[in-house]
């Protein structure tokens, strides 16, 4: 295993971090029952999660077909 990571590995790592942040926000908002917590769940949490998914998919497209 090399000590250096490629650009694709770095982007996948960023995607994973964004998805974990989204899950953390969603888990934190489930602890309270309040209308604003649902708004945080639906906006902040899902935006982090969606950004992670989009980043992951774009990093896969950047690799291209194997030769």
Secondary structure, DSSP 8 states (H G I E B T S, - for coil): --SS--HHHHHHHHHHHHHHHHHHHHHHHTTS--HHHHHHIIIIIHHHHHHHHHHHHHHHHHH----
